[in-house]
Amino acid sequence: MAEPRVPGSRGSDLALPCGESVAVADLDMGMREFGCDCGERHALVMDVHPPSRFVPESLVDVLRETIDPEEGGEFDTMHLMGVVLEEFPEKVVAEDVAENSDVGYALVWVTEFDARRLHEIVVELVVELMEHAVSHADDDAAGEFERQMHEFDVAAFVEQYRREREFERETDTPV
């Protein structure tokens, strides 16, 4: 299925990392990436997208139990994208569009990366968060986790996860 091309024709504009811009009203909640006038594809994430877009719900549950966000609340997509933005500040734009009644989301992030590369980056950063957390555990647990992570293939995980979550009907649910 071809991803939509966003013409940037309506509403307030969002300046993209590539230097182009796109109308916020043209960014649909169902989109995960779009073709840009620059010729590249950009990943698109909104606050309404669940963190399970990137990692299994069971891992999201673990992250919520172990990570206490400074702002309060529970670990969510905003926190995942905050980590991405912190790591790649020139390659991600974030916009608070809560005041825009034409859209159904409050925060939007657009990356210089396409959706697949962003997915890999998010998984890599989650693994780093987990490594940091495990480093505070006993040496045996940290050593075992490190061994398992050396065997973990991010690209293969992302390929399989995306294949399993490629929903065909609106009633499909995560595996």
ZAPAGU-20313 format. One record per atom (N, C-alpha, C, O): atom name; y, x, z. Coordinates in pm, 1 decimal, m for minus. Example, Ala and Ser with C-alpha at 12.3 -4.5 7.8 and 13.67 -1.06 7.14 Angstrom:
REM residues 2
REC   site         c2         c1         c3
REC      N     m569.0     1319.0      780.0
REC     CA     m450.0     1230.0      780.0
REC      C     m330.0     1320.0      780.0
REC      O     m331.9     1423.6      846.5
REC      N     m225.0     1285.0      708.0
REC     CA     m106.0     1367.0      714.0
REC      C        3.0     1290.0      787.0
REC      O      113.8     1340.9      803.9
This chain:
REM residues 175
REC   site         c2         c1         c3
REC      N     m117.4       84.1        0.0
REC     CA        0.0        0.0        0.0
REC      C      124.0       88.8        0.0
REC      O      135.7      178.3       83.8
REC      N      215.2       65.6      m91.7
REC     CA      336.8      146.8     m102.1
REC      C      433.4      110.0        9.5
REC      O      452.1       m7.3       41.9
REC      N      493.9      212.4       67.3
REC     CA      594.7      190.0      171.0
REC      C      724.6      146.6      104.6
REC      O      754.8      190.3       m6.4
REC      N      801.3       61.5      170.9
REC     CA      926.0       14.0      111.7
REC      C     1030.6      124.4      100.4
REC      O     1034.0      217.7      180.8
REC      N     1113.8      111.8        0.9
REC     CA     1227.2      201.8      m17.4
REC      C     1347.8      130.7       41.6
REC      O     1370.6       13.4       12.2
REC      N     1423.2      197.8      122.1
REC     CA     1536.1      136.3      191.0
REC      C     1664.5      169.4      116.3
REC      O     1703.2      286.0      108.9
REC      N     1731.0       68.9       61.0
REC     CA     1850.9       94.7      m17.5
REC      C     1976.7      121.5       63.2
REC      O     2072.0      177.3        8.7
REC      N     1981.3       85.2      187.5
REC     CA     2101.4      109.1      266.5
REC      C     2217.8       21.8      223.4
REC      O     2329.7       69.9      205.6
REC      N     2190.4     m107.4      206.7
REC     CA     2289.4     m195.3      146.5
REC      C     2361.6     m289.2      242.4
REC      O     2464.0     m346.2      205.0
REC      N     2311.7     m307.3      365.3
REC     CA     2373.3     m405.8      453.6
REC      C     2392.6     m349.9      593.4
REC      O     2318.6     m261.4      636.3
REC      N     2490.5     m400.9      663.2
REC     CA     2507.6     m371.3      804.9
REC      C     2560.8     m232.6      834.6
REC      O     2600.7     m158.1      745.0
REC      N     2560.2     m199.5      964.8
REC     CA     2608.6      m68.5     1006.9
REC      C     2512.3       39.3      960.0
REC      O     2391.2       18.2      953.6
REC      N     2567.6      153.6      927.9
REC     CA     2486.2      262.7      874.8
REC      C     2444.8      359.6      983.9
REC      O     2516.8      382.0     1081.2
REC      N     2327.2      416.0      964.9
REC     CA     2271.1      517.8     1052.6
REC      C     2266.4      646.7      971.9
REC      O     2203.9      652.2      866.0
REC      N     2332.2      749.6     1021.8
REC     CA     2330.5      880.0      954.8
REC      C     2194.7      943.5      978.3
REC      O     2149.9      954.5     1092.5
REC      N     2129.3      985.1      871.5
REC     CA     1994.5     1041.6      879.5
REC      C     1999.0     1193.6      892.1
REC      O     2100.4     1255.3      859.3
REC      N     1891.1     1254.2      938.9
REC     CA     1887.5     1400.6      953.8
REC      C     1909.7     1474.7      821.4
REC      O     1956.7     1588.5      820.9
REC      N     1876.1     1410.5      710.5
REC     CA     1888.5     1474.3      579.0
REC      C     2030.6     1469.6      523.7
REC      O     2059.9     1532.9      422.3
REC      N     2118.9     1394.9      590.0
REC     CA     2256.0     1381.6      543.0
REC      C     2284.2     1248.2      474.3
REC      O     2400.3     1211.9      455.5
REC      N     2181.2     1176.3      437.4
REC     CA     2198.0     1042.7      378.5
REC      C     2221.6      943.1      491.9
REC      O     2223.4      981.0      609.0
REC      N     2239.6      817.7      457.3
REC     CA     2251.6      713.7      559.2
REC      C     2172.5      591.5      514.2
REC      O     2138.7      576.1      396.8
REC      N     2144.1      505.1      611.7
REC     CA     2070.3      382.7      584.2
REC      C     2131.1      271.6      669.0
REC      O     2174.7      294.5      781.8
REC      N     2133.4      152.2      613.5
REC     CA     2182.7       36.5      688.6
REC      C     2079.1       m2.0      793.5
REC      O     1961.9      m21.4      761.3
REC      N     2121.8      m12.8      917.6
REC     CA     2031.6      m47.2     1027.3
REC      C     1962.9     m181.1      998.9
REC      O     1844.8     m196.9     1029.7
REC      N     2033.5     m275.8      942.0
REC     CA     1976.0     m407.5      914.0
REC      C     1863.3     m401.5      811.6
REC      O     1785.1     m496.1      801.3
REC      N     1853.1     m292.5      735.6
REC     CA     1745.9     m277.3      637.2
REC      C     1618.6     m218.7      697.0
REC      O     1517.3     m207.2      628.0
REC      N     1623.0     m181.7      823.6
REC     CA     1507.1     m122.0      889.2
REC      C     1427.1     m231.7      958.4
REC      O     1467.7     m282.8     1062.8
REC      N     1316.3     m266.4      901.1
REC     CA     1231.9     m374.2      950.1
REC      C     1138.8     m323.9     1059.5
REC      O     1091.3     m210.5     1053.1
REC      N     1112.1     m407.2     1160.2
REC     CA     1026.9     m367.8     1272.4
REC      C      886.0     m330.2     1229.4
REC      O      818.8     m256.4     1301.4
REC      N      839.2     m377.5     1116.2
REC     CA      705.6     m344.6     1067.9
REC      C      697.3     m212.3      994.4
REC      O      587.5     m166.0      963.3
REC      N      810.5     m150.8      966.1
REC     CA      811.2      m24.7      892.8
REC      C      774.2       91.4      984.0
REC      O      808.5       92.3     1102.2
REC      N      703.9      189.1      927.8
REC     CA      670.7      311.8     1000.3
REC      C      734.8      432.9      933.0
REC      O      750.1      538.2      994.8
REC      N      772.0      417.3      806.0
REC     CA      844.6      521.2      733.0
REC      C      907.9      455.8      611.1
REC      O      874.9      342.7      575.4
REC      N      997.7      527.3      549.0
REC     CA     1061.3      474.2      429.4
REC      C     1101.8      588.8      337.3
REC      O     1124.2      701.8      380.7
REC      N     1110.4      555.6      208.4
REC     CA     1158.0      651.3      109.9
REC      C     1309.6      653.6      114.1
REC      O     1374.7      549.4      121.2
REC      N     1364.6      773.7      109.6
REC     CA     1508.8      792.2      122.4
REC      C     1568.0      836.7      m11.6
REC      O     1497.0      887.3      m98.6
REC      N     1697.8      817.1      m26.3
REC     CA     1767.5      864.0     m145.5
REC      C     1759.9     1015.3     m161.0
REC      O     1782.3     1067.1     m270.4
REC      N     1728.8     1086.9      m53.3
REC     CA     1716.2     1233.1      m60.2
REC      C     1586.9     1274.9     m129.7
REC      O     1568.8     1392.0     m163.3
REC      N     1496.4     1178.1     m151.0
REC     CA     1369.7     1207.4     m216.2
REC      C     1253.8     1225.6     m119.7
REC      O     1139.2     1236.3     m163.4
REC      N     1280.4     1229.5       10.6
REC     CA     1176.0     1248.2      111.1
REC      C     1143.6     1115.4      178.6
REC      O     1214.9     1016.4      162.2
REC      N     1035.5     1115.6      254.3
REC     CA      997.9     1001.4      336.3
REC      C     1032.6     1035.6      480.6
REC      O     1006.0     1146.7      526.3
REC      N     1091.5      941.3      551.8
REC     CA     1130.7      960.4      691.1
REC      C     1052.9      864.6      780.1
REC      O     1039.5      746.3      748.9
REC      N     1001.5      917.1      892.0
REC     CA      934.5      831.8      990.5
REC      C     1039.5      748.6     1062.5
REC      O     1152.6      792.0     1084.1
REC      N      999.1      630.1     1098.2
REC     CA     1085.8      534.4     1165.7
REC      C     1012.5      482.7     1288.7
REC      O      898.3      437.6     1279.5
REC      N     1078.4      489.3     1403.5
REC     CA     1020.5      440.1     1528.6
REC      C     1125.7      353.3     1596.7
REC      O     1244.5      385.6     1597.1
REC      N     1080.1      243.7     1653.5
REC     CA     1169.2      155.1     1728.5
REC      C     1114.9      136.9     1869.2
REC      O      995.6      154.9     1893.7
REC      N     1202.3      101.6     1960.4
REC     CA     1159.9       84.4     2099.4
REC      C     1054.0      m23.5     2114.8
REC      O      979.4      m22.2     2212.7
REC      N     1045.4     m116.2     2021.4
REC     CA      944.3     m222.1     2028.9
REC      C      806.3     m173.9     1984.4
REC      O      707.2     m243.9     2005.7
REC      N      798.1      m56.5     1923.3
REC     CA      668.0       m0.5     1885.6
REC      C      600.2       53.0     2010.7
REC      O      661.6      128.7     2085.9
REC      N      475.8       15.9     2034.6
REC     CA      407.7       63.9     2156.1
REC      C      369.2      211.7     2143.7
REC      O      349.6      261.1     2032.7
REC      N      358.2      282.4     2256.1
REC     CA      313.6      421.7     2250.8
REC      C      174.5      434.5     2189.4
REC      O      138.0      540.6     2138.9
REC      N       96.2      325.1     2194.1
REC     CA      m37.6      328.8     2135.9
REC      C      m32.7      337.3     1982.8
REC      O     m137.2      345.6     1918.3
REC      N       84.7      335.3     1925.6
REC     CA       98.4      366.4     1782.8
REC      C       49.3      508.8     1757.8
REC      O       m0.3      540.0     1649.5
REC      N       63.6      595.1     1858.6
REC     CA       31.6      736.9     1843.0
REC      C      m95.7      781.1     1914.6
REC      O     m167.1      868.5     1865.5
REC      N     m124.4      722.3     2028.8
REC     CA     m241.1      762.3     2109.1
REC      C     m308.8      636.7     2163.7
REC      O     m245.1      532.1     2175.6
REC      N     m438.8      646.7     2197.1
REC     CA     m512.2      528.7     2245.6
REC      C     m451.6      469.4     2372.7
REC      O     m389.3      538.9     2452.9
REC      N     m472.2      337.8     2388.2
REC     CA     m420.5      266.7     2503.7
REC      C     m468.9      329.4     2634.3
REC      O     m394.3      333.9     2732.1
REC      N     m593.6      377.9     2636.4
REC     CA     m646.0      438.3     2759.1
REC      C     m565.3      562.3     2797.8
REC      O     m542.7      586.8     2916.3
REC      N     m522.2      639.5     2700.1
REC     CA     m438.9      756.4     2729.5
REC      C     m298.5      713.4     2771.2
REC      O     m238.3      775.4     2858.9
REC      N     m246.4      609.0     2709.8
REC     CA     m116.2      556.0     2750.7
REC      C     m122.1      514.9     2897.5
REC      O      m28.0      539.6     2972.9
REC      N     m232.9      451.9     2938.5
REC     CA     m249.3      412.7     3078.6
REC      C     m245.4      534.7     3170.3
REC      O     m181.1      531.3     3275.2
REC      N     m313.5      641.9     3131.6
REC     CA     m314.0      764.9     3211.0
REC      C     m173.3      823.0     3218.6
REC      O     m128.9      864.5     3325.7
REC      N     m103.4      826.2     3106.3
REC     CA       33.6      878.7     3104.7
REC      C      123.3      796.0     3195.7
REC      O      207.7      850.7     3266.7
REC      N      105.3      665.4     3193.7
REC     CA      187.0      577.9     3279.5
REC      C      157.8      600.5     3427.2
REC      O      247.0      588.7     3511.2
REC      N       33.0      632.9     3458.5
REC     CA       m4.9      657.0     3598.5
REC      C       45.3      792.1     3648.3
REC      O       74.2      807.7     3766.9
REC      N       55.8      889.7     3558.6
REC     CA       85.6     1026.5     3602.1
REC      C      229.2     1071.3     3576.9
REC      O      275.9     1165.5     3640.8
REC      N      300.1     1005.7     3485.0
REC     CA      437.0     1047.6     3453.5
REC      C      533.6      946.4     3512.1
REC      O      527.1      826.9     3483.3
REC      N      622.7      997.2     3594.7
REC     CA      722.8      912.4     3658.8
REC      C      857.1      941.4     3592.1
REC      O      923.5     1038.5     3628.3
REC      N      898.6      858.9     3495.1
REC     CA     1024.8      883.9     3426.9
REC      C     1143.2      886.1     3523.4
REC      O     1149.8      807.2     3617.7
REC      N     1235.4      976.8     3498.2
REC     CA     1354.4      989.4     3583.7
REC      C     1436.2      861.8     3586.5
REC      O     1492.4      826.4     3690.2
REC      N     1443.8      791.7     3473.3
REC     CA     1525.2      669.4     3465.6
REC      C     1457.9      550.1     3529.7
REC      O     1518.3      443.3     3539.2
REC      N     1334.3      565.6     3574.0
REC     CA     1261.3      452.4     3628.5
REC      C     1182.5      382.9     3519.7
REC      O     1179.1      428.3     3405.3
REC      N     1120.6      274.9     3555.0
REC     CA     1037.1      205.1     3457.9
REC      C      906.7      279.8     3436.4
REC      O      871.0      369.2     3513.1
REC      N      836.0      241.4     3330.0
REC     CA      710.9      307.2     3299.9
REC      C      720.9      388.2     3171.4
REC      O      806.6      362.0     3086.9
REC      N      633.7      485.6     3157.5
REC     CA      629.5      570.8     3040.0
REC      C      607.9      483.4     2916.8
REC      O      515.9      401.7     2913.4
REC      N      692.9      501.0     2816.1
REC     CA      682.3      418.8     2695.6
REC      C      726.2      497.6     2572.4
REC      O      742.2      619.6     2577.9
REC      N      745.1      427.8     2463.2
REC     CA      783.5      490.9     2336.2
REC      C      915.3      565.4     2349.5
REC      O      932.5      671.3     2289.1
REC      N     1007.8      512.4     2426.8
REC     CA     1135.7      579.2     2447.2
REC      C     1114.3      719.9     2504.8
REC      O     1182.6      814.3     2465.2
REC      N     1020.9      733.1     2596.5
REC     CA      994.3      863.5     2656.8
REC      C      925.2      957.5     2557.4
REC      O      957.4     1076.1     2550.9
REC      N      830.5      903.9     2480.3
REC     CA      765.9      985.9     2377.6
REC      C      869.1     1039.5     2278.8
REC      O      870.2     1158.5     2246.9
REC      N      954.8      951.3     2231.3
REC     CA     1054.1      993.1     2132.0
REC      C     1160.2     1082.9     2194.1
REC      O     1218.3     1166.7     2125.2
REC      N     1186.1     1066.3     2323.5
REC     CA     1277.3     1157.1     2392.4
REC      C     1224.1     1299.5     2392.3
REC      O     1300.2     1394.9     2375.8
REC      N     1092.4     1313.6     2410.7
REC     CA     1030.7     1446.1     2407.4
REC      C     1041.3     1504.6     2265.8
REC      O     1070.3     1623.1     2249.6
REC      N     1017.8     1421.7     2164.0
REC     CA     1030.4     1467.6     2024.8
REC      C     1174.6     1509.4     1996.4
REC      O     1198.5     1614.4     1936.8
REC      N     1269.8     1427.7     2038.9
REC     CA     1411.4     1457.7     2017.0
REC      C     1453.0     1586.1     2087.6
REC      O     1530.7     1665.2     2034.0
REC      N     1401.1     1605.9     2206.9
REC     CA     1431.7     1727.0     2282.7
REC      C     1377.2     1851.2     2210.7
REC      O     1441.6     1956.1     2209.2
REC      N     1260.1     1838.3     2152.2
REC     CA     1194.8     1950.9     2084.1
REC      C     1255.7     1977.8     1945.5
REC      O     1261.2     2092.5     1901.2
REC      N     1301.2     1872.0     1877.7
REC     CA     1353.0     1883.2     1741.3
REC      C     1488.3     1812.0     1727.5
REC      O     1498.6     1714.4     1653.2
REC      N     1591.6     1859.1     1797.4
REC     CA     1718.5     1785.3     1798.9
REC      C     1786.3     1771.2     1662.3
REC      O     1857.8     1673.6     1639.9
REC      N     1765.8     1865.3     1571.7
REC     CA     1829.6     1855.6     1440.5
REC      C     1747.4     1773.4     1341.7
REC      O     1794.8     1743.2     1232.2
REC      N     1626.3     1737.3     1378.8
REC     CA     1536.8     1667.8     1286.5
REC      C     1512.7     1521.5     1324.0
REC      O     1433.5     1452.6     1259.7
REC      N     1581.0     1475.1     1427.8
REC     CA     1564.8     1336.9     1474.4
REC      C     1702.5     1278.7     1503.2
REC      O     1786.1     1343.1     1566.6
REC      N     1725.3     1156.7     1456.3
REC     CA     1845.3     1084.2     1497.8
REC      C     1799.6      962.0     1576.7
REC      O     1698.9      899.0     1544.5
REC      N     1874.5      931.1     1678.3
REC     CA     1846.0      814.3     1762.2
REC      C     1972.2      730.3     1768.2
REC      O     2083.6      782.6     1772.8
REC      N     1953.1      600.6     1768.1
REC     CA     2069.3      511.5     1769.8
REC      C     2040.9      391.9     1860.0
REC      O     1934.8      330.1     1851.7
REC      N     2136.6      360.3     1945.7
REC     CA     2130.4      241.1     2028.5
REC      C     2194.4      128.6     1947.8
REC      O     2314.7      130.5     1921.5
REC      N     2113.0       30.5     1908.9
REC     CA     2162.4      m80.3     1827.2
REC      C     2150.2     m212.9     1901.7
REC      O     2143.5     m319.2     1840.0
REC      N     2147.5     m205.7     2033.6
REC     CA     2129.5     m325.1     2115.7
REC      C     2237.1     m430.2     2090.3
REC      O     2212.2     m549.8     2105.6
REC      N     2355.0     m386.2     2052.0
REC     CA     2464.9     m480.0     2026.8
REC      C     2456.2     m547.0     1889.5
REC      O     2531.3     m640.4     1861.6
REC      N     2365.5     m500.4     1804.2
REC     CA     2351.8     m554.5     1669.3
REC      C     2255.9     m673.3     1673.2
REC      O     2135.1     m655.7     1688.6
REC      N     2309.4     m792.4     1659.4
REC     CA     2226.1     m912.9     1668.0
REC      C     2146.2     m939.0     1540.6
REC      O     2068.1    m1034.1     1535.9
REC      N     2164.0     m856.7     1437.6
REC     CA     2088.7     m873.2     1313.0
REC      C     1950.2     m810.5     1318.8
REC      O     1868.4     m832.7     1229.6
REC      N     1923.2     m732.4     1423.0
REC     CA     1794.1     m664.0     1431.7
REC      C     1722.2     m707.0     1559.5
REC      O     1785.7     m758.1     1651.7
REC      N     1592.5     m687.1     1565.9
REC     CA     1514.3     m729.8     1681.5
REC      C     1472.1     m615.4     1771.2
REC      O     1372.1     m625.8     1842.2
REC      N     1546.2     m507.7     1768.9
REC     CA     1513.4     m391.3     1850.7
REC      C     1642.4     m334.2     1907.0
REC      O     1751.1     m364.7     1857.9
REC      N     1630.3     m251.3     2009.9
REC     CA     1749.6     m195.6     2074.5
REC      C     1770.3      m48.6     2042.2
REC      O     1884.1       m2.6     2033.3
REC      N     1660.6       26.1     2024.2
REC     CA     1669.5      168.9     1994.4
REC      C     1590.3      198.9     1868.2
REC      O     1484.0      141.2     1845.0
REC      N     1642.8      289.1     1787.4
REC     CA     1573.8      329.7     1665.3
REC      C     1583.7      481.6     1651.6
REC      O     1687.3      541.5     1680.4
REC      N     1474.6      541.6     1607.4
REC     CA     1470.6      685.3     1579.9
REC      C     1425.7      703.4     1436.3
REC      O     1332.8      636.7     1390.9
REC      N     1491.3      793.3     1364.8
REC     CA     1449.8      830.1     1229.5
REC      C     1436.0      981.0     1228.8
REC      O     1523.4     1052.9     1277.4
REC      N     1325.0     1028.6     1173.0
REC     CA     1299.4     1172.1     1172.9
REC      C     1305.4     1228.9     1032.2
REC      O     1292.7     1157.0      933.2
REC      N     1324.6     1357.6     1026.3
REC     CA     1318.2     1428.9      899.6
REC      C     1173.9     1431.2      849.0
REC      O     1150.5     1448.5      729.4
REC      N     1077.4     1413.9      939.4
REC     CA      935.7     1417.3      904.7
REC      C      889.8     1283.0      851.4
REC      O      952.9     1180.5      877.2
REC      N      780.5     1283.4      777.4
REC     CA      718.6     1156.4      740.4
REC      C      637.4     1106.1      860.1
REC      O      624.8     1176.5      960.3
REC      N      583.2      986.5      850.2
REC     CA      515.5      923.0      963.2
REC      C      391.8     1000.6     1008.5
REC      O      364.6     1009.1     1128.3
REC      N      318.2     1056.1      915.5
REC     CA      197.8     1130.5      954.1
REC      C      234.7     1256.9     1031.9
REC      O      173.7     1286.1     1134.8
REC      N      334.0     1332.0      983.6
REC     CA      373.9     1454.4     1053.0
REC      C      429.7     1421.4     1191.4
REC      O      401.9     1492.7     1287.9
REC      N      508.5     1313.8     1201.9
REC     CA      558.6     1273.0     1332.8
REC      C      442.1     1241.1     1425.8
REC      O      444.4     1278.5     1543.1
REC      N      341.4     1173.0     1374.9
REC     CA      225.0     1138.9     1456.6
REC      C      160.2     1266.8     1510.4
REC      O      126.3     1274.2     1628.5
REC      N      143.2     1366.4     1424.8
REC     CA       84.6     1493.4     1468.9
REC      C      171.4     1559.6     1576.0
REC      O      119.7     1611.9     1674.7
REC      N      302.2     1557.2     1556.4
REC     CA      393.8     1617.5     1653.6
REC      C      383.1     1546.6     1788.5
REC      O      377.3     1612.2     1892.5
REC      N      380.3     1414.3     1787.6
REC     CA      369.2     1339.1     1912.7
REC      C      239.3     1376.0     1984.6
REC      O      240.4     1398.6     2105.6
REC      N      128.7     1382.3     1912.4
REC     CA        1.1     1417.3     1975.0
REC      C        7.8     1558.9     2031.8
REC      O      m37.7     1582.7     2143.7
REC      N       64.1     1653.2     1955.9
REC     CA       78.5     1791.0     2005.8
REC      C      160.7     1795.2     2134.2
REC      O      126.2     1867.4     2227.7
REC      N      268.7     1718.4     2139.0
REC     CA      355.1     1717.6     2257.1
REC      C      287.2     1649.4     2376.7
REC      O      306.8     1691.0     2490.9
REC      N      208.1     1546.0     2351.0
REC     CA      133.1     1481.3     2458.9
REC      C       31.1     1579.7     2515.7
REC      O       12.8     1587.0     2637.2
REC      N      m34.9     1655.0     2428.7
REC     CA     m130.1     1756.2     2475.6
REC      C      m57.5     1858.4     2562.4
REC      O     m109.8     1898.6     2666.4
REC      N       62.3     1901.2     2521.6
REC     CA      140.0     1995.4     2602.7
REC      C      174.7     1935.9     2739.2
REC      O      165.8     2004.9     2840.8
REC      N      214.0     1808.8     2742.1
REC     CA      242.3     1741.1     2869.7
REC      C      118.5     1741.2     2958.7
REC      O      126.8     1767.0     3078.7
REC      N        3.9     1711.9     2898.1
REC     CA     m120.7     1708.6     2974.3
REC      C     m157.5     1848.3     3024.0
REC      O     m202.1     1863.6     3137.7
REC      N     m139.5     1949.5     2940.5
REC     CA     m168.0     2087.5     2982.1
REC      C      m81.8     2126.4     3101.1
REC      O     m128.8     2190.2     3195.3
REC      N       44.5     2087.4     3095.6
REC     CA      134.3     2117.9     3207.3
REC      C       86.4     2049.9     3335.7
REC      O       84.2     2111.3     3442.4
REC      N       48.5     1923.3     3324.2
REC     CA        1.3     1849.7     3442.1
REC      C     m126.2     1911.6     3497.9
REC      O     m140.4     1925.5     3619.4
REC      N     m218.0     1948.6     3411.2
REC     CA     m345.6     2006.0     3454.7
REC      C     m325.8     2145.0     3514.0
REC      O     m404.6     2188.4     3598.0
REC      N     m221.1     2214.9     3470.9
REC     CA     m196.8     2349.5     3524.0
REC      C     m169.9     2347.5     3673.8
REC      O     m182.3     2450.0     3740.7
REC      N     m133.4     2231.4     3726.3
REC     CA     m110.1     2217.6     3870.0
REC      C     m238.3     2182.8     3945.3
REC      O     m238.9     2176.5     4068.3
REC      N     m346.4     2160.4     3871.3
REC     CA     m474.8     2128.7     3933.5
REC      C     m547.3     2259.2     3967.7
REC      O     m493.2     2368.1     3948.8
REC      N     m668.9     2246.8     4017.8
REC     CA     m744.1     2367.6     4050.8
REC      C     m778.6     2445.6     3923.9
REC      O     m774.1     2391.6     3813.4
REC      N     m812.7     2571.6     3941.2
REC     CA     m838.6     2661.4     3828.0
REC      C     m953.1     2613.5     3739.8
REC      O     m947.3     2629.1     3617.8
REC      N    m1057.8     2554.9     3799.8
REC     CA    m1171.7     2507.5     3721.3
REC      C    m1130.4     2394.2     3627.7
REC      O    m1166.5     2393.9     3510.0
REC      N    m1055.0     2298.6     3680.1
REC     CA    m1010.2     2186.1     3597.1
REC      C     m918.0     2234.8     3486.5
REC      O     m930.2     2191.5     3371.9
REC      N     m826.3     2324.2     3519.7
REC     CA     m733.2     2376.8     3420.1
REC      C     m808.8     2454.1     3312.7
REC      O     m778.5     2441.4     3194.0
REC      N     m906.0     2533.3     3353.1
REC     CA     m984.5     2610.9     3257.1
REC      C    m1065.3     2522.0     3164.6
REC      O    m1071.5     2546.8     3044.2
REC      N    m1127.6     2418.3     3219.9
REC     CA    m1206.0     2325.0     3138.6
REC      C    m1115.9     2249.7     3040.8
REC      O    m1152.0     2232.6     2924.3
REC      N     m999.9     2205.0     3086.7
REC     CA     m907.6     2134.0     2999.0
REC      C     m862.1     2226.3     2885.7
REC      O     m858.5     2185.4     2769.7
REC      N     m827.8     2349.4     2919.3
REC     CA     m784.4     2444.8     2818.5
REC      C     m894.1     2470.1     2714.7
REC      O     m865.6     2480.2     2595.3
REC      N    m1018.3     2480.1     2759.7
REC     CA    m1130.3     2499.1     2667.0
REC      C    m1141.8     2380.6     2572.1
REC      O    m1159.2     2398.3     2451.5
REC      N    m1132.2     2260.7     2626.5
REC     CA    m1142.2     2140.2     2543.8
REC      C    m1026.3     2130.7     2444.3
REC      O    m1045.0     2086.3     2331.0
REC      N     m909.5     2171.5     2485.7
REC     CA     m794.1     2163.4     2396.5
REC      C     m802.5     2264.9     2283.0
REC      O     m748.1     2241.2     2175.2
REC      N     m869.8     2377.5     2305.6
REC     CA     m889.8     2473.9     2197.0
REC      C     m980.9     2416.4     2089.4
REC      O     m971.9     2454.8     1972.8
REC      N    m1067.9     2325.1     2128.1
REC     CA    m1159.6     2261.8     2033.6
REC      C    m1098.6     2136.5     1970.2
REC      O    m1151.2     2085.4     1871.3
REC      N     m989.9     2087.6     2025.6
REC     CA     m927.4     1963.7     1979.2
REC      C     m851.8     1988.9     1849.0
REC      O     m766.8     2077.6     1841.9
REC      N     m882.9     1911.6     1747.8
REC     CA     m819.9     1923.3     1615.8
REC      C     m719.5     1808.5     1600.4
REC      O     m758.1     1694.2     1576.2
REC      N     m591.9     1839.9     1614.6
REC     CA     m487.5     1737.2     1609.4
REC      C     m489.4     1663.5     1476.3
REC      O     m484.5     1540.5     1473.7
REC      N     m496.4     1736.8     1366.2
REC     CA     m493.7     1673.8     1233.2
REC      C     m611.6     1578.6     1214.9
REC      O     m594.7     1469.4     1160.6
REC      N     m730.6     1618.6     1259.4
REC     CA     m848.2     1532.2     1247.0
REC      C     m833.9     1408.4     1335.0
REC      O     m869.0     1297.9     1293.8
REC      N     m781.6     1427.6     1457.6
REC     CA     m759.7     1314.3     1545.9
REC      C     m663.4     1214.3     1481.4
REC      O     m690.7     1094.3     1478.4
REC      N     m551.1     1264.1     1430.3
REC     CA     m450.6     1176.6     1369.0
REC      C     m509.5     1103.5     1249.0
REC      O     m485.3      984.1     1231.7
REC      N     m586.2     1173.0     1166.4
REC     CA     m648.5     1110.0     1048.6
REC      C     m739.2      995.1     1091.8
REC      O     m730.2      884.8     1038.0
REC      N     m826.0     1021.0     1188.4
REC     CA     m918.4      917.6     1234.9
REC      C     m842.9      803.7     1303.1
REC      O     m872.2      686.7     1278.2
REC      N     m747.6      836.1     1387.4
REC     CA     m673.1      733.3     1460.3
REC      C     m596.4      643.1     1364.4
REC      O     m594.7      521.2     1380.8
REC      N     m533.3      703.5     1264.3
REC     CA     m457.6      623.9     1166.8
REC      C     m551.1      535.7     1083.8
REC      O     m517.5      421.8     1051.4
REC      N     m667.7      588.6     1050.1
REC     CA     m765.4      511.1      972.4
REC      C     m814.0      391.6     1054.1
REC      O     m823.6      280.6     1001.6
REC      N     m844.7      413.3     1182.2
REC     CA     m894.2      305.8     1268.3
REC      C     m787.4      202.6     1299.4
REC      O     m820.1       87.7     1329.2
REC      N     m662.8      240.0     1293.2
REC     CA     m554.2      148.6     1328.5
REC      C     m481.3       94.3     1206.5
REC      O     m373.5       36.4     1219.8
REC      N     m537.1      111.6     1090.9
REC     CA     m477.6       57.4      968.9
REC      C     m515.9      m90.0      961.5
REC      O     m616.1     m126.7      900.3
REC      N     m435.2     m172.6     1024.2
REC     CA     m465.9     m314.5     1032.9
REC      C     m442.6     m383.4      898.8
REC      O     m347.8     m352.7      826.5
REC      N     m531.4     m477.0      867.9
REC     CA     m519.5     m551.6      743.7
REC      C     m463.7     m690.9      766.4
REC      O     m395.5     m746.2      680.1
REC      N     m493.3     m748.3      884.8
REC     CA     m447.7     m883.8      915.8
REC      C     m368.5     m881.3     1046.3
REC      O     m387.0     m792.4     1129.4
REC      N     m281.8     m977.9     1063.1
REC     CA     m200.2     m980.8     1184.7
REC      C     m283.6    m1008.1     1309.4
REC      O     m235.8     m985.2     1420.5
REC      N     m406.0    m1056.1     1294.6
REC     CA     m491.6    m1080.3     1409.5
REC      C     m577.4     m959.9     1445.9
REC      O     m648.7     m963.7     1546.2
REC      N     m572.1     m851.5     1365.5
REC     CA     m646.3     m728.9     1397.4
REC      C     m591.8     m669.4     1526.1
REC      O     m472.3     m678.2     1554.0
REC      N     m680.4     m608.8     1604.4
REC     CA     m639.3     m546.8     1729.1
REC      C     m687.4     m402.2     1733.8
REC      O     m778.3     m366.1     1659.1
REC      N     m628.7     m318.0     1819.8
REC     CA     m670.9     m179.2     1830.2
REC      C     m816.9     m167.7     1871.9
REC      O     m870.1     m252.5     1943.6
REC      N     m879.4      m61.8     1825.6
REC     CA    m1018.7      m33.9     1859.3
REC      C    m1024.8       27.6     1997.5
REC      O    m1133.3       59.3     2046.3
